[in-house]
Amino acid sequence: MRLRRLSVSLFGALAFICVVLATAIVWLFLTSPVTVATAVNDGEISPLVRQLTEVLFETLRGLLRYL
């Protein structure tokens, strides 16, 4: 029974992380399409990752502002 609860909790946490990352990627596609197109064209992922972390950081900062 304990393993079942752990697996459900782990699945929930993983699903939440996936949803947050997917939302951030869609937001990045909508707000900075030039960066995404350049990163895909050049094959270099570091600008895309940098922009993604900035989006996640700004979102977290905005959420913490309400607390």
C-alpha atoms as an extended CHARMM CRD file, in Angstrom:
* protein
*
        67  EXT
         1         1  MET       CA              0.0000000000        0.0000000000        0.0000000000  PROA      1               0.0000000000
         2         2  ARG       CA              2.8310000000        2.3920000000        0.7720000000  PROA      2               0.0000000000
         3         3  LEU       CA              4.4590000000        1.7660000000       -2.6130000000  PROA      3               0.0000000000
         4         4  ARG       CA              1.1880000000        2.5920000000       -4.3420000000  PROA      4               0.0000000000
         5         5  ARG       CA              0.9740000000        5.9660000000       -2.5790000000  PROA      5               0.0000000000
         6         6  LEU       CA              4.5900000000        6.7240000000       -3.4180000000  PROA      6               0.0000000000
         7         7  SER       CA              4.0860000000        5.8910000000       -7.0720000000  PROA      7               0.0000000000
         8         8  VAL       CA              0.9590000000        8.0620000000       -7.2910000000  PROA      8               0.0000000000
         9         9  SER       CA              2.7790000000       10.9580000000       -5.6130000000  PROA      9               0.0000000000
        10        10  LEU       CA              5.7860000000       10.5420000000       -7.8710000000  PROA      10              0.0000000000
        11        11  PHE       CA              3.5830000000       10.4070000000      -10.9560000000  PROA      11              0.0000000000
        12        12  GLY       CA              1.7260000000       13.5320000000       -9.8330000000  PROA      12              0.0000000000
        13        13  ALA       CA              4.9540000000       15.4610000000       -9.2790000000  PROA      13              0.0000000000
        14        14  LEU       CA              6.3320000000       14.3490000000      -12.6310000000  PROA      14              0.0000000000
        15        15  ALA       CA              3.1040000000       15.2730000000      -14.3980000000  PROA      15              0.0000000000
        16        16  PHE       CA              3.1330000000       18.7100000000      -12.7660000000  PROA      16              0.0000000000
        17        17  ILE       CA              6.7320000000       19.3350000000      -13.8650000000  PROA      17              0.0000000000
        18        18  CYS       CA              5.9010000000       18.2480000000      -17.4150000000  PROA      18              0.0000000000
        19        19  VAL       CA              2.8950000000       20.5640000000      -17.5560000000  PROA      19              0.0000000000
        20        20  VAL       CA              4.9350000000       23.5020000000      -16.2790000000  PROA      20              0.0000000000
        21        21  LEU       CA              7.7060000000       22.8790000000      -18.8100000000  PROA      21              0.0000000000
        22        22  ALA       CA              5.2500000000       22.4360000000      -21.6810000000  PROA      22              0.0000000000
        23        23  THR       CA              3.4770000000       25.6580000000      -20.7690000000  PROA      23              0.0000000000
        24        24  ALA       CA              6.7710000000       27.5280000000      -20.5730000000  PROA      24              0.0000000000
        25        25  ILE       CA              7.8440000000       26.2020000000      -23.9640000000  PROA      25              0.0000000000
        26        26  VAL       CA              4.5630000000       27.2460000000      -25.5800000000  PROA      26              0.0000000000
        27        27  TRP       CA              4.8900000000       30.6710000000      -23.9490000000  PROA      27              0.0000000000
        28        28  LEU       CA              8.4220000000       30.9480000000      -25.3140000000  PROA      28              0.0000000000
        29        29  PHE       CA              7.2320000000       30.0150000000      -28.8180000000  PROA      29              0.0000000000
        30        30  LEU       CA              4.5950000000       32.7440000000      -28.6450000000  PROA      30              0.0000000000
        31        31  THR       CA              6.6920000000       35.5110000000      -27.0870000000  PROA      31              0.0000000000
        32        32  SER       CA             10.1100000000       34.9370000000      -28.6520000000  PROA      32              0.0000000000
        33        33  PRO       CA              9.7430000000       33.1300000000      -31.9610000000  PROA      33              0.0000000000
        34        34  VAL       CA             12.9700000000       34.5850000000      -33.3860000000  PROA      34              0.0000000000
        35        35  THR       CA             15.0600000000       33.0460000000      -30.5990000000  PROA      35              0.0000000000
        36        36  VAL       CA             13.3670000000       29.6960000000      -31.0880000000  PROA      36              0.0000000000
        37        37  ALA       CA             13.7890000000       29.7870000000      -34.8720000000  PROA      37              0.0000000000
        38        38  THR       CA             17.4420000000       30.7810000000      -34.5830000000  PROA      38              0.0000000000
        39        39  ALA       CA             18.1380000000       28.0430000000      -32.0460000000  PROA      39              0.0000000000
        40        40  VAL       CA             16.4730000000       25.4200000000      -34.2210000000  PROA      40              0.0000000000
        41        41  ASN       CA             18.1990000000       26.6530000000      -37.3810000000  PROA      41              0.0000000000
        42        42  ASP       CA             21.6790000000       26.7890000000      -35.8260000000  PROA      42              0.0000000000
        43        43  GLY       CA             21.2140000000       23.5700000000      -33.8960000000  PROA      43              0.0000000000
        44        44  GLU       CA             22.3820000000       25.2670000000      -30.7260000000  PROA      44              0.0000000000
        45        45  ILE       CA             20.0770000000       24.7960000000      -27.7950000000  PROA      45              0.0000000000
        46        46  SER       CA             21.7020000000       27.0880000000      -25.2020000000  PROA      46              0.0000000000
        47        47  PRO       CA             19.7890000000       30.2780000000      -26.1860000000  PROA      47              0.0000000000
        48        48  LEU       CA             16.5540000000       28.3220000000      -26.0370000000  PROA      48              0.0000000000
        49        49  VAL       CA             17.3750000000       26.9100000000      -22.6100000000  PROA      49              0.0000000000
        50        50  ARG       CA             18.4080000000       30.3500000000      -21.3770000000  PROA      50              0.0000000000
        51        51  GLN       CA             15.1110000000       31.8670000000      -22.5120000000  PROA      51              0.0000000000
        52        52  LEU       CA             13.1870000000       28.9550000000      -21.0050000000  PROA      52              0.0000000000
        53        53  THR       CA             14.8240000000       29.4130000000      -17.6120000000  PROA      53              0.0000000000
        54        54  GLU       CA             14.1010000000       33.1380000000      -17.7410000000  PROA      54              0.0000000000
        55        55  VAL       CA             10.4260000000       32.4420000000      -18.4530000000  PROA      55              0.0000000000
        56        56  LEU       CA             10.2220000000       29.9360000000      -15.5930000000  PROA      56              0.0000000000
        57        57  PHE       CA             12.0300000000       32.3160000000      -13.2280000000  PROA      57              0.0000000000
        58        58  GLU       CA              9.7330000000       35.2280000000      -14.0760000000  PROA      58              0.0000000000
        59        59  THR       CA              6.6760000000       33.0180000000      -13.6190000000  PROA      59              0.0000000000
        60        60  LEU       CA              7.8920000000       31.7920000000      -10.2460000000  PROA      60              0.0000000000
        61        61  ARG       CA              8.7140000000       35.3310000000       -9.1720000000  PROA      61              0.0000000000
        62        62  GLY       CA              5.2420000000       36.4850000000      -10.2030000000  PROA      62              0.0000000000
        63        63  LEU       CA              3.6020000000       33.6590000000       -8.2660000000  PROA      63              0.0000000000
        64        64  LEU       CA              5.6590000000       34.3560000000       -5.1630000000  PROA      64              0.0000000000
        65        65  ARG       CA              4.7070000000       38.0150000000       -5.3440000000  PROA      65              0.0000000000
        66        66  TYR       CA              1.1140000000       37.0240000000       -4.5370000000  PROA      66              0.0000000000
        67        67  LEU       CA              2.1290000000       35.1680000000       -1.3700000000  PROA      67              0.0000000000
